[in-house]
Amino acid sequence: MANRAPPNDTGSTFNSTNDTAASELTAVVDELLNQLNTKFSSISSELLSKMDDMSRRLDNLEATVQTDGGKASGPSK
């Protein structure tokens, strides 16, 4: 009878380690993408809010200029 060595289990250990590393990497990438999505949404909302505010200010400025322009266009000397 030949002496048989126990089966080498390093292949399954390596695969298990690879699977764990891949799942950890996937979790980290998912978290990073979620953070980027949250930041993008926040910045987008802030930008739209500021643009709306600028639009209102420009409308007010235009109305003021038109009102003051009508008063200034009186008889010239």
LUMLUMDREN-2810 file (N, C-alpha, C; in Angstrom, 1 decimal):
<atoms>
<atom><aa>M</aa><ch>A</ch><at>N</at><xx>0.8</xx><yy>-1.2</yy><zz>0.0</zz></atom>
<atom><aa>M</aa><ch>A</ch><at>CA</at><xx>0.0</xx><yy>0.0</yy><zz>0.0</zz></atom>
<atom><aa>M</aa><ch>A</ch><at>C</at><xx>0.9</xx><yy>1.2</yy><zz>0.0</zz></atom>
<atom><aa>A</aa><ch>A</ch><at>N</at><xx>0.5</xx><yy>2.1</yy><zz>-0.8</zz></atom>
<atom><aa>A</aa><ch>A</ch><at>CA</at><xx>1.2</xx><yy>3.4</yy><zz>-0.9</zz></atom>
<atom><aa>A</aa><ch>A</ch><at>C</at><xx>0.7</xx><yy>4.4</yy><zz>0.1</zz></atom>
<atom><aa>N</aa><ch>A</ch><at>N</at><xx>1.6</xx><yy>5.1</yy><zz>0.6</zz></atom>
<atom><aa>N</aa><ch>A</ch><at>CA</at><xx>1.2</xx><yy>6.2</yy><zz>1.6</zz></atom>
<atom><aa>N</aa><ch>A</ch><at>C</at><xx>0.6</xx><yy>7.3</yy><zz>0.8</zz></atom>
<atom><aa>R</aa><ch>A</ch><at>N</at><xx>-0.6</xx><yy>7.7</yy><zz>1.0</zz></atom>
<atom><aa>R</aa><ch>A</ch><at>CA</at><xx>-1.2</xx><yy>8.8</yy><zz>0.3</zz></atom>
<atom><aa>R</aa><ch>A</ch><at>C</at><xx>-1.2</xx><yy>10.0</yy><zz>1.2</zz></atom>
<atom><aa>A</aa><ch>A</ch><at>N</at><xx>-0.8</xx><yy>11.1</yy><zz>0.6</zz></atom>
<atom><aa>A</aa><ch>A</ch><at>CA</at><xx>-0.8</xx><yy>12.4</yy><zz>1.4</zz></atom>
<atom><aa>A</aa><ch>A</ch><at>C</at><xx>-2.2</xx><yy>12.9</yy><zz>1.4</zz></atom>
<atom><aa>P</aa><ch>A</ch><at>N</at><xx>-2.6</xx><yy>13.6</yy><zz>2.5</zz></atom>
<atom><aa>P</aa><ch>A</ch><at>CA</at><xx>-3.9</xx><yy>14.2</yy><zz>2.5</zz></atom>
<atom><aa>P</aa><ch>A</ch><at>C</at><xx>-4.1</xx><yy>15.2</yy><zz>1.4</zz></atom>
<atom><aa>P</aa><ch>A</ch><at>N</at><xx>-5.3</xx><yy>15.3</yy><zz>0.9</zz></atom>
<atom><aa>P</aa><ch>A</ch><at>CA</at><xx>-5.5</xx><yy>16.3</yy><zz>-0.2</zz></atom>
<atom><aa>P</aa><ch>A</ch><at>C</at><xx>-5.1</xx><yy>17.7</yy><zz>0.3</zz></atom>
<atom><aa>N</aa><ch>A</ch><at>N</at><xx>-4.6</xx><yy>18.4</yy><zz>-0.7</zz></atom>
<atom><aa>N</aa><ch>A</ch><at>CA</at><xx>-4.1</xx><yy>19.8</yy><zz>-0.4</zz></atom>
<atom><aa>N</aa><ch>A</ch><at>C</at><xx>-5.4</xx><yy>20.7</yy><zz>-0.6</zz></atom>
<atom><aa>D</aa><ch>A</ch><at>N</at><xx>-5.7</xx><yy>21.4</yy><zz>0.5</zz></atom>
<atom><aa>D</aa><ch>A</ch><at>CA</at><xx>-6.9</xx><yy>22.3</yy><zz>0.5</zz></atom>
<atom><aa>D</aa><ch>A</ch><at>C</at><xx>-6.5</xx><yy>23.7</yy><zz>0.2</zz></atom>
<atom><aa>T</aa><ch>A</ch><at>N</at><xx>-5.3</xx><yy>24.0</yy><zz>-0.3</zz></atom>
<atom><aa>T</aa><ch>A</ch><at>CA</at><xx>-4.9</xx><yy>25.4</yy><zz>-0.5</zz></atom>
<atom><aa>T</aa><ch>A</ch><at>C</at><xx>-5.7</xx><yy>26.0</yy><zz>-1.6</zz></atom>
<atom><aa>G</aa><ch>A</ch><at>N</at><xx>-6.2</xx><yy>25.2</yy><zz>-2.6</zz></atom>
<atom><aa>G</aa><ch>A</ch><at>CA</at><xx>-7.0</xx><yy>25.8</yy><zz>-3.7</zz></atom>
<atom><aa>G</aa><ch>A</ch><at>C</at><xx>-8.3</xx><yy>26.3</yy><zz>-3.2</zz></atom>
<atom><aa>S</aa><ch>A</ch><at>N</at><xx>-9.0</xx><yy>25.6</yy><zz>-2.4</zz></atom>
<atom><aa>S</aa><ch>A</ch><at>CA</at><xx>-10.3</xx><yy>26.1</yy><zz>-1.9</zz></atom>
<atom><aa>S</aa><ch>A</ch><at>C</at><xx>-10.1</xx><yy>27.3</yy><zz>-0.9</zz></atom>
<atom><aa>T</aa><ch>A</ch><at>N</at><xx>-9.0</xx><yy>27.3</yy><zz>-0.2</zz></atom>
<atom><aa>T</aa><ch>A</ch><at>CA</at><xx>-8.7</xx><yy>28.4</yy><zz>0.7</zz></atom>
<atom><aa>T</aa><ch>A</ch><at>C</at><xx>-8.4</xx><yy>29.6</yy><zz>-0.1</zz></atom>
<atom><aa>F</aa><ch>A</ch><at>N</at><xx>-7.7</xx><yy>29.5</yy><zz>-1.2</zz></atom>
<atom><aa>F</aa><ch>A</ch><at>CA</at><xx>-7.4</xx><yy>30.6</yy><zz>-2.1</zz></atom>
<atom><aa>F</aa><ch>A</ch><at>C</at><xx>-8.6</xx><yy>31.1</yy><zz>-2.7</zz></atom>
<atom><aa>N</aa><ch>A</ch><at>N</at><xx>-9.5</xx><yy>30.3</yy><zz>-3.2</zz></atom>
<atom><aa>N</aa><ch>A</ch><at>CA</at><xx>-10.8</xx><yy>30.7</yy><zz>-3.8</zz></atom>
<atom><aa>N</aa><ch>A</ch><at>C</at><xx>-11.6</xx><yy>31.4</yy><zz>-2.7</zz></atom>
<atom><aa>S</aa><ch>A</ch><at>N</at><xx>-11.7</xx><yy>30.9</yy><zz>-1.5</zz></atom>
<atom><aa>S</aa><ch>A</ch><at>CA</at><xx>-12.4</xx><yy>31.5</yy><zz>-0.5</zz></atom>
<atom><aa>S</aa><ch>A</ch><at>C</at><xx>-11.9</xx><yy>32.9</yy><zz>-0.2</zz></atom>
<atom><aa>T</aa><ch>A</ch><at>N</at><xx>-10.6</xx><yy>33.0</yy><zz>-0.1</zz></atom>
<atom><aa>T</aa><ch>A</ch><at>CA</at><xx>-9.9</xx><yy>34.4</yy><zz>0.1</zz></atom>
<atom><aa>T</aa><ch>A</ch><at>C</at><xx>-10.2</xx><yy>35.3</yy><zz>-1.0</zz></atom>
<atom><aa>N</aa><ch>A</ch><at>N</at><xx>-10.2</xx><yy>34.8</yy><zz>-2.3</zz></atom>
<atom><aa>N</aa><ch>A</ch><at>CA</at><xx>-10.5</xx><yy>35.6</yy><zz>-3.4</zz></atom>
<atom><aa>N</aa><ch>A</ch><at>C</at><xx>-11.9</xx><yy>36.1</yy><zz>-3.4</zz></atom>
<atom><aa>D</aa><ch>A</ch><at>N</at><xx>-12.9</xx><yy>35.2</yy><zz>-3.0</zz></atom>
<atom><aa>D</aa><ch>A</ch><at>CA</at><xx>-14.3</xx><yy>35.6</yy><zz>-3.0</zz></atom>
<atom><aa>D</aa><ch>A</ch><at>C</at><xx>-14.5</xx><yy>36.6</yy><zz>-1.9</zz></atom>
<atom><aa>T</aa><ch>A</ch><at>N</at><xx>-13.8</xx><yy>36.5</yy><zz>-0.8</zz></atom>
<atom><aa>T</aa><ch>A</ch><at>CA</at><xx>-14.0</xx><yy>37.4</yy><zz>0.3</zz></atom>
<atom><aa>T</aa><ch>A</ch><at>C</at><xx>-13.4</xx><yy>38.8</yy><zz>-0.1</zz></atom>
<atom><aa>A</aa><ch>A</ch><at>N</at><xx>-12.3</xx><yy>38.8</yy><zz>-0.8</zz></atom>
<atom><aa>A</aa><ch>A</ch><at>CA</at><xx>-11.7</xx><yy>40.0</yy><zz>-1.2</zz></atom>
<atom><aa>A</aa><ch>A</ch><at>C</at><xx>-12.5</xx><yy>40.7</yy><zz>-2.3</zz></atom>
<atom><aa>A</aa><ch>A</ch><at>N</at><xx>-13.1</xx><yy>39.9</yy><zz>-3.2</zz></atom>
<atom><aa>A</aa><ch>A</ch><at>CA</at><xx>-13.9</xx><yy>40.5</yy><zz>-4.2</zz></atom>
<atom><aa>A</aa><ch>A</ch><at>C</at><xx>-15.2</xx><yy>41.1</yy><zz>-3.6</zz></atom>
<atom><aa>S</aa><ch>A</ch><at>N</at><xx>-15.8</xx><yy>40.4</yy><zz>-2.6</zz></atom>
<atom><aa>S</aa><ch>A</ch><at>CA</at><xx>-17.0</xx><yy>40.9</yy><zz>-2.0</zz></atom>
<atom><aa>S</aa><ch>A</ch><at>C</at><xx>-16.7</xx><yy>42.2</yy><zz>-1.2</zz></atom>
<atom><aa>E</aa><ch>A</ch><at>N</at><xx>-15.6</xx><yy>42.2</yy><zz>-0.6</zz></atom>
<atom><aa>E</aa><ch>A</ch><at>CA</at><xx>-15.2</xx><yy>43.4</yy><zz>0.2</zz></atom>
<atom><aa>E</aa><ch>A</ch><at>C</at><xx>-14.9</xx><yy>44.6</yy><zz>-0.8</zz></atom>
<atom><aa>L</aa><ch>A</ch><at>N</at><xx>-14.3</xx><yy>44.3</yy><zz>-1.9</zz></atom>
<atom><aa>L</aa><ch>A</ch><at>CA</at><xx>-14.0</xx><yy>45.4</yy><zz>-2.9</zz></atom>
<atom><aa>L</aa><ch>A</ch><at>C</at><xx>-15.4</xx><yy>45.9</yy><zz>-3.5</zz></atom>
<atom><aa>T</aa><ch>A</ch><at>N</at><xx>-16.3</xx><yy>44.9</yy><zz>-3.7</zz></atom>
<atom><aa>T</aa><ch>A</ch><at>CA</at><xx>-17.6</xx><yy>45.3</yy><zz>-4.3</zz></atom>
<atom><aa>T</aa><ch>A</ch><at>C</at><xx>-18.3</xx><yy>46.2</yy><zz>-3.3</zz></atom>
<atom><aa>A</aa><ch>A</ch><at>N</at><xx>-18.3</xx><yy>45.9</yy><zz>-2.0</zz></atom>
<atom><aa>A</aa><ch>A</ch><at>CA</at><xx>-18.9</xx><yy>46.7</yy><zz>-0.9</zz></atom>
<atom><aa>A</aa><ch>A</ch><at>C</at><xx>-18.3</xx><yy>48.1</yy><zz>-0.9</zz></atom>
<atom><aa>V</aa><ch>A</ch><at>N</at><xx>-17.0</xx><yy>48.2</yy><zz>-0.9</zz></atom>
<atom><aa>V</aa><ch>A</ch><at>CA</at><xx>-16.3</xx><yy>49.4</yy><zz>-0.9</zz></atom>
<atom><aa>V</aa><ch>A</ch><at>C</at><xx>-16.7</xx><yy>50.3</yy><zz>-2.1</zz></atom>
<atom><aa>V</aa><ch>A</ch><at>N</at><xx>-16.7</xx><yy>49.7</yy><zz>-3.3</zz></atom>
<atom><aa>V</aa><ch>A</ch><at>CA</at><xx>-17.0</xx><yy>50.4</yy><zz>-4.5</zz></atom>
<atom><aa>V</aa><ch>A</ch><at>C</at><xx>-18.5</xx><yy>50.9</yy><zz>-4.4</zz></atom>
<atom><aa>D</aa><ch>A</ch><at>N</at><xx>-19.4</xx><yy>50.0</yy><zz>-4.0</zz></atom>
<atom><aa>D</aa><ch>A</ch><at>CA</at><xx>-20.8</xx><yy>50.4</yy><zz>-3.8</zz></atom>
<atom><aa>D</aa><ch>A</ch><at>C</at><xx>-20.9</xx><yy>51.6</yy><zz>-2.9</zz></atom>
<atom><aa>E</aa><ch>A</ch><at>N</at><xx>-20.2</xx><yy>51.6</yy><zz>-1.8</zz></atom>
<atom><aa>E</aa><ch>A</ch><at>CA</at><xx>-20.3</xx><yy>52.7</yy><zz>-0.8</zz></atom>
<atom><aa>E</aa><ch>A</ch><at>C</at><xx>-19.8</xx><yy>53.9</yy><zz>-1.4</zz></atom>
<atom><aa>L</aa><ch>A</ch><at>N</at><xx>-18.7</xx><yy>53.8</yy><zz>-2.1</zz></atom>
<atom><aa>L</aa><ch>A</ch><at>CA</at><xx>-18.1</xx><yy>55.0</yy><zz>-2.8</zz></atom>
<atom><aa>L</aa><ch>A</ch><at>C</at><xx>-19.1</xx><yy>55.6</yy><zz>-3.8</zz></atom>
<atom><aa>L</aa><ch>A</ch><at>N</at><xx>-19.7</xx><yy>54.8</yy><zz>-4.6</zz></atom>
<atom><aa>L</aa><ch>A</ch><at>CA</at><xx>-20.6</xx><yy>55.2</yy><zz>-5.6</zz></atom>
<atom><aa>L</aa><ch>A</ch><at>C</at><xx>-21.9</xx><yy>55.9</yy><zz>-4.9</zz></atom>
<atom><aa>N</aa><ch>A</ch><at>N</at><xx>-22.3</xx><yy>55.3</yy><zz>-3.8</zz></atom>
<atom><aa>N</aa><ch>A</ch><at>CA</at><xx>-23.4</xx><yy>55.9</yy><zz>-3.0</zz></atom>
<atom><aa>N</aa><ch>A</ch><at>C</at><xx>-23.0</xx><yy>57.3</yy><zz>-2.5</zz></atom>
<atom><aa>Q</aa><ch>A</ch><at>N</at><xx>-21.8</xx><yy>57.4</yy><zz>-2.0</zz></atom>
<atom><aa>Q</aa><ch>A</ch><at>CA</at><xx>-21.4</xx><yy>58.7</yy><zz>-1.5</zz></atom>
<atom><aa>Q</aa><ch>A</ch><at>C</at><xx>-21.3</xx><yy>59.7</yy><zz>-2.6</zz></atom>
<atom><aa>L</aa><ch>A</ch><at>N</at><xx>-20.7</xx><yy>59.3</yy><zz>-3.7</zz></atom>
<atom><aa>L</aa><ch>A</ch><at>CA</at><xx>-20.6</xx><yy>60.2</yy><zz>-4.9</zz></atom>
<atom><aa>L</aa><ch>A</ch><at>C</at><xx>-22.0</xx><yy>60.7</yy><zz>-5.4</zz></atom>
<atom><aa>N</aa><ch>A</ch><at>N</at><xx>-22.9</xx><yy>59.7</yy><zz>-5.4</zz></atom>
<atom><aa>N</aa><ch>A</ch><at>CA</at><xx>-24.3</xx><yy>60.0</yy><zz>-5.8</zz></atom>
<atom><aa>N</aa><ch>A</ch><at>C</at><xx>-25.0</xx><yy>61.0</yy><zz>-4.9</zz></atom>
<atom><aa>T</aa><ch>A</ch><at>N</at><xx>-24.8</xx><yy>60.8</yy><zz>-3.6</zz></atom>
<atom><aa>T</aa><ch>A</ch><at>CA</at><xx>-25.3</xx><yy>61.8</yy><zz>-2.6</zz></atom>
<atom><aa>T</aa><ch>A</ch><at>C</at><xx>-24.7</xx><yy>63.1</yy><zz>-2.8</zz></atom>
<atom><aa>K</aa><ch>A</ch><at>N</at><xx>-23.4</xx><yy>63.2</yy><zz>-2.9</zz></atom>
<atom><aa>K</aa><ch>A</ch><at>CA</at><xx>-22.7</xx><yy>64.5</yy><zz>-3.1</zz></atom>
<atom><aa>K</aa><ch>A</ch><at>C</at><xx>-23.2</xx><yy>65.2</yy><zz>-4.4</zz></atom>
<atom><aa>F</aa><ch>A</ch><at>N</at><xx>-23.3</xx><yy>64.4</yy><zz>-5.5</zz></atom>
<atom><aa>F</aa><ch>A</ch><at>CA</at><xx>-23.7</xx><yy>65.0</yy><zz>-6.7</zz></atom>
<atom><aa>F</aa><ch>A</ch><at>C</at><xx>-25.1</xx><yy>65.5</yy><zz>-6.6</zz></atom>
<atom><aa>S</aa><ch>A</ch><at>N</at><xx>-26.0</xx><yy>64.8</yy><zz>-6.0</zz></atom>
<atom><aa>S</aa><ch>A</ch><at>CA</at><xx>-27.4</xx><yy>65.3</yy><zz>-5.8</zz></atom>
<atom><aa>S</aa><ch>A</ch><at>C</at><xx>-27.5</xx><yy>66.5</yy><zz>-5.0</zz></atom>
<atom><aa>S</aa><ch>A</ch><at>N</at><xx>-26.7</xx><yy>66.6</yy><zz>-3.9</zz></atom>
<atom><aa>S</aa><ch>A</ch><at>CA</at><xx>-26.6</xx><yy>67.8</yy><zz>-3.1</zz></atom>
<atom><aa>S</aa><ch>A</ch><at>C</at><xx>-26.1</xx><yy>69.0</yy><zz>-3.8</zz></atom>
<atom><aa>I</aa><ch>A</ch><at>N</at><xx>-25.0</xx><yy>68.8</yy><zz>-4.6</zz></atom>
<atom><aa>I</aa><ch>A</ch><at>CA</at><xx>-24.4</xx><yy>69.9</yy><zz>-5.3</zz></atom>
<atom><aa>I</aa><ch>A</ch><at>C</at><xx>-25.4</xx><yy>70.4</yy><zz>-6.4</zz></atom>
<atom><aa>S</aa><ch>A</ch><at>N</at><xx>-26.0</xx><yy>69.4</yy><zz>-7.1</zz></atom>
<atom><aa>S</aa><ch>A</ch><at>CA</at><xx>-27.0</xx><yy>69.7</yy><zz>-8.1</zz></atom>
<atom><aa>S</aa><ch>A</ch><at>C</at><xx>-28.1</xx><yy>70.5</yy><zz>-7.6</zz></atom>
<atom><aa>S</aa><ch>A</ch><at>N</at><xx>-28.7</xx><yy>70.1</yy><zz>-6.4</zz></atom>
<atom><aa>S</aa><ch>A</ch><at>CA</at><xx>-29.8</xx><yy>70.9</yy><zz>-5.8</zz></atom>
<atom><aa>S</aa><ch>A</ch><at>C</at><xx>-29.3</xx><yy>72.3</yy><zz>-5.4</zz></atom>
<atom><aa>E</aa><ch>A</ch><at>N</at><xx>-28.1</xx><yy>72.4</yy><zz>-4.9</zz></atom>
<atom><aa>E</aa><ch>A</ch><at>CA</at><xx>-27.6</xx><yy>73.7</yy><zz>-4.5</zz></atom>
<atom><aa>E</aa><ch>A</ch><at>C</at><xx>-27.4</xx><yy>74.6</yy><zz>-5.7</zz></atom>
<atom><aa>L</aa><ch>A</ch><at>N</at><xx>-26.9</xx><yy>74.0</yy><zz>-6.7</zz></atom>
<atom><aa>L</aa><ch>A</ch><at>CA</at><xx>-26.6</xx><yy>74.8</yy><zz>-8.0</zz></atom>
<atom><aa>L</aa><ch>A</ch><at>C</at><xx>-28.0</xx><yy>75.3</yy><zz>-8.5</zz></atom>
<atom><aa>L</aa><ch>A</ch><at>N</at><xx>-29.0</xx><yy>74.4</yy><zz>-8.6</zz></atom>
<atom><aa>L</aa><ch>A</ch><at>CA</at><xx>-30.3</xx><yy>74.9</yy><zz>-9.1</zz></atom>
<atom><aa>L</aa><ch>A</ch><at>C</at><xx>-30.9</xx><yy>75.9</yy><zz>-8.3</zz></atom>
<atom><aa>S</aa><ch>A</ch><at>N</at><xx>-30.7</xx><yy>75.8</yy><zz>-7.0</zz></atom>
<atom><aa>S</aa><ch>A</ch><at>CA</at><xx>-31.3</xx><yy>76.8</yy><zz>-6.1</zz></atom>
<atom><aa>S</aa><ch>A</ch><at>C</at><xx>-30.6</xx><yy>78.2</yy><zz>-6.3</zz></atom>
<atom><aa>K</aa><ch>A</ch><at>N</at><xx>-29.3</xx><yy>78.2</yy><zz>-6.4</zz></atom>
<atom><aa>K</aa><ch>A</ch><at>CA</at><xx>-28.6</xx><yy>79.4</yy><zz>-6.7</zz></atom>
<atom><aa>K</aa><ch>A</ch><at>C</at><xx>-28.9</xx><yy>80.0</yy><zz>-8.0</zz></atom>
<atom><aa>M</aa><ch>A</ch><at>N</at><xx>-29.1</xx><yy>79.2</yy><zz>-9.0</zz></atom>
<atom><aa>M</aa><ch>A</ch><at>CA</at><xx>-29.5</xx><yy>79.7</yy><zz>-10.3</zz></atom>
<atom><aa>M</aa><ch>A</ch><at>C</at><xx>-30.9</xx><yy>80.3</yy><zz>-10.3</zz></atom>
<atom><aa>D</aa><ch>A</ch><at>N</at><xx>-31.8</xx><yy>79.7</yy><zz>-9.5</zz></atom>
<atom><aa>D</aa><ch>A</ch><at>CA</at><xx>-33.2</xx><yy>80.3</yy><zz>-9.4</zz></atom>
<atom><aa>D</aa><ch>A</ch><at>C</at><xx>-33.1</xx><yy>81.6</yy><zz>-8.7</zz></atom>
<atom><aa>D</aa><ch>A</ch><at>N</at><xx>-32.2</xx><yy>81.7</yy><zz>-7.7</zz></atom>
<atom><aa>D</aa><ch>A</ch><at>CA</at><xx>-32.1</xx><yy>83.0</yy><zz>-6.9</zz></atom>
<atom><aa>D</aa><ch>A</ch><at>C</at><xx>-31.5</xx><yy>84.0</yy><zz>-7.9</zz></atom>
<atom><aa>M</aa><ch>A</ch><at>N</at><xx>-30.5</xx><yy>83.7</yy><zz>-8.7</zz></atom>
<atom><aa>M</aa><ch>A</ch><at>CA</at><xx>-29.9</xx><yy>84.6</yy><zz>-9.6</zz></atom>
<atom><aa>M</aa><ch>A</ch><at>C</at><xx>-31.0</xx><yy>85.1</yy><zz>-10.6</zz></atom>
<atom><aa>S</aa><ch>A</ch><at>N</at><xx>-31.8</xx><yy>84.2</yy><zz>-11.1</zz></atom>
<atom><aa>S</aa><ch>A</ch><at>CA</at><xx>-32.8</xx><yy>84.5</yy><zz>-12.0</zz></atom>
<atom><aa>S</aa><ch>A</ch><at>C</at><xx>-33.8</xx><yy>85.5</yy><zz>-11.4</zz></atom>
<atom><aa>R</aa><ch>A</ch><at>N</at><xx>-34.2</xx><yy>85.3</yy><zz>-10.2</zz></atom>
<atom><aa>R</aa><ch>A</ch><at>CA</at><xx>-35.1</xx><yy>86.3</yy><zz>-9.5</zz></atom>
<atom><aa>R</aa><ch>A</ch><at>C</at><xx>-34.4</xx><yy>87.6</yy><zz>-9.3</zz></atom>
<atom><aa>R</aa><ch>A</ch><at>N</at><xx>-33.2</xx><yy>87.6</yy><zz>-9.0</zz></atom>
<atom><aa>R</aa><ch>A</ch><at>CA</at><xx>-32.5</xx><yy>88.9</yy><zz>-8.8</zz></atom>
<atom><aa>R</aa><ch>A</ch><at>C</at><xx>-32.3</xx><yy>89.7</yy><zz>-10.1</zz></atom>
<atom><aa>L</aa><ch>A</ch><at>N</at><xx>-32.1</xx><yy>88.9</yy><zz>-11.2</zz></atom>
<atom><aa>L</aa><ch>A</ch><at>CA</at><xx>-32.0</xx><yy>89.6</yy><zz>-12.5</zz></atom>
<atom><aa>L</aa><ch>A</ch><at>C</at><xx>-33.3</xx><yy>90.1</yy><zz>-12.9</zz></atom>
<atom><aa>D</aa><ch>A</ch><at>N</at><xx>-34.4</xx><yy>89.4</yy><zz>-12.7</zz></atom>
<atom><aa>D</aa><ch>A</ch><at>CA</at><xx>-35.8</xx><yy>89.9</yy><zz>-13.0</zz></atom>
<atom><aa>D</aa><ch>A</ch><at>C</at><xx>-36.1</xx><yy>91.1</yy><zz>-12.2</zz></atom>
<atom><aa>N</aa><ch>A</ch><at>N</at><xx>-35.7</xx><yy>91.2</yy><zz>-10.9</zz></atom>
<atom><aa>N</aa><ch>A</ch><at>CA</at><xx>-35.9</xx><yy>92.4</yy><zz>-10.1</zz></atom>
<atom><aa>N</aa><ch>A</ch><at>C</at><xx>-35.1</xx><yy>93.5</yy><zz>-10.6</zz></atom>
<atom><aa>L</aa><ch>A</ch><at>N</at><xx>-33.8</xx><yy>93.3</yy><zz>-11.0</zz></atom>
<atom><aa>L</aa><ch>A</ch><at>CA</at><xx>-32.9</xx><yy>94.3</yy><zz>-11.5</zz></atom>
<atom><aa>L</aa><ch>A</ch><at>C</at><xx>-33.5</xx><yy>94.8</yy><zz>-12.8</zz></atom>
<atom><aa>E</aa><ch>A</ch><at>N</at><xx>-34.0</xx><yy>94.0</yy><zz>-13.7</zz></atom>
<atom><aa>E</aa><ch>A</ch><at>CA</at><xx>-34.5</xx><yy>94.4</yy><zz>-15.0</zz></atom>
<atom><aa>E</aa><ch>A</ch><at>C</at><xx>-35.8</xx><yy>95.3</yy><zz>-14.8</zz></atom>
<atom><aa>A</aa><ch>A</ch><at>N</at><xx>-36.6</xx><yy>94.9</yy><zz>-13.8</zz></atom>
<atom><aa>A</aa><ch>A</ch><at>CA</at><xx>-37.8</xx><yy>95.7</yy><zz>-13.5</zz></atom>
<atom><aa>A</aa><ch>A</ch><at>C</at><xx>-37.4</xx><yy>97.0</yy><zz>-13.0</zz></atom>
<atom><aa>T</aa><ch>A</ch><at>N</at><xx>-36.4</xx><yy>97.1</yy><zz>-12.1</zz></atom>
<atom><aa>T</aa><ch>A</ch><at>CA</at><xx>-36.0</xx><yy>98.3</yy><zz>-11.5</zz></atom>
<atom><aa>T</aa><ch>A</ch><at>C</at><xx>-35.4</xx><yy>99.2</yy><zz>-12.6</zz></atom>
<atom><aa>V</aa><ch>A</ch><at>N</at><xx>-34.6</xx><yy>98.7</yy><zz>-13.5</zz></atom>
<atom><aa>V</aa><ch>A</ch><at>CA</at><xx>-34.0</xx><yy>99.5</yy><zz>-14.6</zz></atom>
<atom><aa>V</aa><ch>A</ch><at>C</at><xx>-35.0</xx><yy>100.0</yy><zz>-15.5</zz></atom>
<atom><aa>Q</aa><ch>A</ch><at>N</at><xx>-36.0</xx><yy>99.2</yy><zz>-15.8</zz></atom>
<atom><aa>Q</aa><ch>A</ch><at>CA</at><xx>-37.1</xx><yy>99.7</yy><zz>-16.7</zz></atom>
<atom><aa>Q</aa><ch>A</ch><at>C</at><xx>-37.9</xx><yy>100.8</yy><zz>-16.0</zz></atom>
<atom><aa>T</aa><ch>A</ch><at>N</at><xx>-38.2</xx><yy>100.6</yy><zz>-14.7</zz></atom>
<atom><aa>T</aa><ch>A</ch><at>CA</at><xx>-38.9</xx><yy>101.6</yy><zz>-14.0</zz></atom>
<atom><aa>T</aa><ch>A</ch><at>C</at><xx>-38.1</xx><yy>102.9</yy><zz>-13.9</zz></atom>
<atom><aa>D</aa><ch>A</ch><at>N</at><xx>-36.9</xx><yy>102.8</yy><zz>-13.5</zz></atom>
<atom><aa>D</aa><ch>A</ch><at>CA</at><xx>-36.0</xx><yy>104.0</yy><zz>-13.4</zz></atom>
<atom><aa>D</aa><ch>A</ch><at>C</at><xx>-35.8</xx><yy>104.6</yy><zz>-14.8</zz></atom>
<atom><aa>G</aa><ch>A</ch><at>N</at><xx>-35.7</xx><yy>103.8</yy><zz>-15.8</zz></atom>
<atom><aa>G</aa><ch>A</ch><at>CA</at><xx>-35.5</xx><yy>104.3</yy><zz>-17.2</zz></atom>
<atom><aa>G</aa><ch>A</ch><at>C</at><xx>-36.6</xx><yy>105.1</yy><zz>-17.7</zz></atom>
<atom><aa>G</aa><ch>A</ch><at>N</at><xx>-37.9</xx><yy>104.7</yy><zz>-17.3</zz></atom>
<atom><aa>G</aa><ch>A</ch><at>CA</at><xx>-39.1</xx><yy>105.5</yy><zz>-17.7</zz></atom>
<atom><aa>G</aa><ch>A</ch><at>C</at><xx>-39.1</xx><yy>106.8</yy><zz>-17.0</zz></atom>
<atom><aa>K</aa><ch>A</ch><at>N</at><xx>-38.6</xx><yy>106.9</yy><zz>-15.8</zz></atom>
<atom><aa>K</aa><ch>A</ch><at>CA</at><xx>-38.6</xx><yy>108.2</yy><zz>-15.0</zz></atom>
<atom><aa>K</aa><ch>A</ch><at>C</at><xx>-37.5</xx><yy>109.1</yy><zz>-15.6</zz></atom>
<atom><aa>A</aa><ch>A</ch><at>N</at><xx>-36.4</xx><yy>108.5</yy><zz>-16.0</zz></atom>
<atom><aa>A</aa><ch>A</ch><at>CA</at><xx>-35.2</xx><yy>109.3</yy><zz>-16.5</zz></atom>
<atom><aa>A</aa><ch>A</ch><at>C</at><xx>-35.5</xx><yy>109.8</yy><zz>-17.9</zz></atom>
<atom><aa>S</aa><ch>A</ch><at>N</at><xx>-36.4</xx><yy>109.2</yy><zz>-18.6</zz></atom>
<atom><aa>S</aa><ch>A</ch><at>CA</at><xx>-36.6</xx><yy>109.6</yy><zz>-20.0</zz></atom>
<atom><aa>S</aa><ch>A</ch><at>C</at><xx>-37.6</xx><yy>110.8</yy><zz>-20.2</zz></atom>
<atom><aa>G</aa><ch>A</ch><at>N</at><xx>-37.6</xx><yy>111.6</yy><zz>-19.1</zz></atom>
<atom><aa>G</aa><ch>A</ch><at>CA</at><xx>-38.5</xx><yy>112.8</yy><zz>-19.2</zz></atom>
<atom><aa>G</aa><ch>A</ch><at>C</at><xx>-37.9</xx><yy>113.8</yy><zz>-20.2</zz></atom>
<atom><aa>P</aa><ch>A</ch><at>N</at><xx>-38.4</xx><yy>115.0</yy><zz>-20.1</zz></atom>
<atom><aa>P</aa><ch>A</ch><at>CA</at><xx>-38.0</xx><yy>116.0</yy><zz>-21.1</zz></atom>
<atom><aa>P</aa><ch>A</ch><at>C</at><xx>-36.5</xx><yy>116.4</yy><zz>-20.9</zz></atom>
<atom><aa>S</aa><ch>A</ch><at>N</at><xx>-35.8</xx><yy>116.4</yy><zz>-21.9</zz></atom>
<atom><aa>S</aa><ch>A</ch><at>CA</at><xx>-34.3</xx><yy>116.7</yy><zz>-21.9</zz></atom>
<atom><aa>S</aa><ch>A</ch><at>C</at><xx>-34.1</xx><yy>118.2</yy><zz>-22.0</zz></atom>
<atom><aa>K</aa><ch>A</ch><at>N</at><xx>-33.1</xx><yy>118.8</yy><zz>-21.5</zz></atom>
<atom><aa>K</aa><ch>A</ch><at>CA</at><xx>-32.8</xx><yy>120.2</yy><zz>-21.5</zz></atom>
<atom><aa>K</aa><ch>A</ch><at>C</at><xx>-32.1</xx><yy>120.6</yy><zz>-22.8</zz></atom>
</atoms>
